[in-house]
Amino acid sequence: MTSLGAFFKAERVKWRKSWLLLTAILGPLCQTGFLAVIFWFSESRIRMFKPGFQFWLELNFVAWNLVVMPVIVALVSELSWEQEREARTWNLLLIQPVPRRTHYLVKTLSHLALLLLSLALFALLLLLGGLLLRDQPGLLMGPLPLATFARFAGYSALALVAIVAFQTWLSMRIPGLWIGLAAALAGSWFTQRLVGGSALVQLLPWGLAAHMAIMFERWRALPWAYAVGSLLSAGAMVALGALDFTRHHEPRA
């Protein structure tokens, strides 16, 4: 545990020495800022979906889970692994007296922690943006639906685990920014098309996140029961990724 904590601390230092932290911050800032502007100047349309605060949360969390979050995960994973490749640090890292899988597990934990921080910033911006939009009476924003907000935020936190597990492995196995982004967008789109067709969708990396789209149909409930399958799938992906990382004996440049 001591080595795991030390390596994780080293990973956190790397956040500030690359684009990782900036990516995690800009993602939620750009999304909430863009949608806030649309809300502000679309008064007549937004009133069709009253209460406005509820729709503000629904629209933002759907966009986050289906597009923005998968993209941020792909960018963070690729930039993180590329940082190691460019610095040519693998030979130094892998001769340390710890199991090789520890390096992979710490990478995955680092990506997950950074994305949870990004989600926390996203949630804060949603609250601030919603309160600001209430100054526009024509939007009919109404009161803050705290229960809905907490439910969406908790569900989103569970949904990102499997995506982080998959993208961390993919960026290690098949480097390339465009490959990671294409996989994230195509996977999210394809999975969303399967929602409602089979319960096995929960086992796909984007399965839990894709179900957020049903929130546009307010009479439907989030499938919290699918979180168990999603987390088990994420655990399996992490284990397979660690094994894959360990079995590569050639020096990493």
C-alpha positions in Angstrom: 0.0 0.0 0.0 2.9 2.3 0.7 4.3 2.0 -2.9 0.8 2.3 -4.3 0.3 5.6 -2.4 3.7 6.9 -3.4 3.1 6.1 -7.1 -0.3 7.7 -7.0 1.2 10.9 -5.5 3.7 10.9 -8.3 0.9 10.6 -10.8 -0.8 13.6 -9.3 2.3 15.6 -9.8 2.2 14.7 -13.5 -1.2 16.2 -13.8 0.2 19.7 -13.4 3.1 19.1 -15.8 0.9 18.1 -18.8 -2.5 18.9 -20.4 -4.3 16.4 -18.1 -5.6 18.8 -15.5 -6.4 21.4 -18.1 -8.4 18.9 -20.1 -10.4 17.9 -17.0 -11.2 21.5 -16.2 -12.0 22.8 -19.8 -14.4 19.9 -20.5 -17.1 20.9 -18.0 -16.4 24.6 -18.4 -17.0 24.5 -22.2 -20.1 22.4 -21.9 -21.9 24.3 -19.2 -20.8 27.6 -20.7 -22.1 26.7 -24.2 -25.4 25.3 -22.9 -25.9 28.3 -20.6 -25.6 30.7 -23.6 -28.2 28.6 -25.5 -30.5 28.6 -22.6 -30.2 32.3 -22.1 -31.1 33.2 -25.7 -33.7 30.4 -26.2 -36.4 31.6 -23.8 -39.4 30.6 -25.9 -38.1 27.0 -26.5 -36.9 26.4 -23.0 -40.3 27.3 -21.6 -41.7 24.2 -23.4 -39.8 22.0 -21.0 -40.7 23.5 -17.7 -39.6 23.5 -15.0 -36.5 24.9 -16.6 -34.1 23.8 -13.8 -35.1 20.2 -14.3 -34.5 20.5 -18.1 -31.1 22.2 -17.5 -30.0 19.2 -15.4 -31.4 16.7 -17.9 -29.8 18.3 -20.9 -26.4 18.8 -19.3 -26.2 15.3 -17.8 -27.2 13.6 -21.0 -24.6 15.6 -23.0 -22.0 14.8 -20.3 -22.6 11.1 -20.3 -23.0 10.5 -24.0 -20.4 12.9 -25.4 -18.3 15.1 -23.2 -17.3 12.6 -20.5 -16.3 9.8 -23.0 -14.2 12.4 -24.9 -12.5 13.7 -21.8 -11.7 10.2 -20.6 -10.2 9.3 -24.0 -8.1 12.5 -24.0 -6.9 12.1 -20.4 -6.0 8.4 -21.0 -4.0 9.1 -24.2 -2.2 12.2 -22.9 -1.3 10.3 -19.7 0.3 7.3 -21.5 1.9 9.6 -24.1 3.5 11.5 -21.3 5.3 8.3 -20.2 6.3 7.4 -23.8 7.7 10.9 -24.6 9.6 11.1 -21.3 11.1 7.6 -21.9 10.6 6.7 -18.3 9.5 3.1 -18.6 12.9 1.5 -18.1 13.3 3.4 -14.8 9.8 2.6 -13.6 9.8 -1.1 -14.4 13.0 -1.9 -12.6 11.5 -0.8 -9.3 10.9 -3.6 -6.7 7.1 -3.6 -7.1 4.9 -5.8 -9.3 4.5 -4.4 -12.8 0.7 -4.5 -12.5 1.0 -1.8 -9.8 2.0 0.8 -12.4 -1.0 0.0 -14.4 -3.4 0.0 -11.4 -2.0 3.4 -10.4 -2.5 4.8 -13.9 -6.1 3.6 -13.9 -6.7 5.0 -10.4 -5.1 8.3 -11.4 -7.4 8.6 -14.5 -10.5 7.8 -12.4 -9.6 10.3 -9.7 -9.0 13.0 -12.2 -12.3 12.3 -13.9 -14.2 12.4 -10.6 -12.7 15.8 -9.9 -13.9 16.9 -13.4 -17.3 15.6 -12.5 -17.3 17.5 -9.2 -16.4 20.7 -11.1 -19.1 19.9 -13.6 -21.7 19.5 -10.8 -20.6 22.8 -9.2 -20.9 24.6 -12.5 -24.3 23.2 -13.1 -25.5 24.6 -9.8 -23.9 28.0 -10.4 -25.2 28.1 -14.0 -28.7 27.1 -13.0 -28.9 29.8 -10.3 -27.6 32.4 -12.7 -30.3 31.4 -15.3 -33.0 31.9 -12.6 -32.4 35.6 -13.1 -34.1 35.2 -16.5 -37.7 34.9 -15.4 -38.9 34.0 -18.9 -37.1 30.6 -18.6 -39.4 29.5 -15.8 -36.4 27.8 -14.1 -38.3 27.1 -10.8 -36.6 25.7 -7.7 -33.4 23.6 -7.6 -34.4 19.9 -7.7 -31.8 18.7 -5.3 -32.9 15.1 -5.3 -32.7 14.9 -9.1 -29.3 16.7 -9.1 -27.9 14.2 -6.5 -29.3 11.2 -8.4 -27.9 12.3 -11.7 -24.5 13.1 -10.2 -24.2 9.8 -8.4 -25.3 7.8 -11.5 -22.7 9.7 -13.6 -19.9 8.9 -11.2 -20.8 5.2 -11.4 -21.1 5.4 -15.2 -17.6 6.8 -15.8 -15.8 3.9 -14.0 -16.2 1.4 -16.9 -15.3 4.0 -19.5 -12.1 4.9 -17.6 -11.2 1.2 -17.4 -11.6 0.6 -21.1 -9.9 3.8 -22.4 -7.0 3.3 -20.0 -6.4 -0.2 -21.6 -7.0 1.0 -25.1 -4.5 3.9 -24.9 -1.9 1.6 -23.5 -2.5 -1.1 -26.1 -3.2 1.0 -29.2 -1.7 4.5 -28.9 -3.1 7.3 -30.9 -5.3 10.3 -30.0 -7.6 9.9 -32.9 -8.0 6.2 -32.2 -9.1 6.9 -28.6 -11.5 9.6 -29.6 -13.0 7.6 -32.4 -13.5 4.6 -30.1 -15.1 6.9 -27.4 -17.6 8.5 -29.8 -18.4 5.5 -31.9 -18.8 3.3 -28.8 -21.1 5.8 -27.0 -23.2 6.2 -30.1 -23.5 2.5 -30.8 -24.3 1.7 -27.2 -26.9 4.3 -27.0 -28.6 2.7 -30.0 -28.8 -0.5 -28.1 -30.4 0.9 -25.0 -33.7 -0.8 -24.3 -32.9 -3.8 -26.5 -31.1 -6.0 -24.0 -29.9 -5.9 -20.4 -26.5 -7.0 -21.6 -25.8 -3.4 -22.7 -24.8 -2.7 -19.1 -21.6 -4.8 -19.7 -20.3 -2.5 -22.5 -18.0 0.3 -21.3 -20.6 3.0 -22.2 -23.6 0.9 -21.2 -24.4 2.7 -18.0 -23.7 6.2 -19.3 -25.8 5.6 -22.4 -28.9 5.0 -20.3 -28.8 8.6 -19.2 -30.5 9.4 -22.5 -33.8 8.1 -21.1 -34.0 11.1 -18.8 -35.6 13.0 -21.7 -38.6 10.7 -21.0 -39.3 11.9 -17.5 -41.6 9.0 -16.7 -38.7 6.5 -16.9 -36.2 5.8 -14.1 -32.5 5.4 -14.3 -31.5 1.7 -14.2 -29.5 1.6 -11.0 -29.6 -2.2 -10.9 -27.3 -2.1 -14.0 -24.6 -0.4 -12.0 -23.6 -3.8 -10.5 -22.9 -5.3 -14.0 -21.1 -2.2 -15.1 -18.8 -2.2 -12.2 -18.1 -5.9 -12.5 -17.3 -5.3 -16.2 -15.0 -2.5 -15.2 -13.2 -4.7 -12.7 -12.7 -7.4 -15.3 -11.3 -4.8 -17.8 -8.9 -3.5 -15.2 -7.7 -7.0 -14.3 -7.2 -7.9 -18.0 -5.4 -4.6 -18.6 -3.0 -5.2 -15.7 -2.3 -8.7 -17.0 -1.7 -7.4 -20.5 0.6 -4.7 -19.2 2.5 -7.3 -17.1 3.1 -9.7 -20.0 4.8 -7.1 -22.1 8.5 -7.7 -21.4 10.0 -5.5 -24.1 11.3 -2.2 -22.9 8.8 0.7 -23.3 10.4 3.7 -25.0 
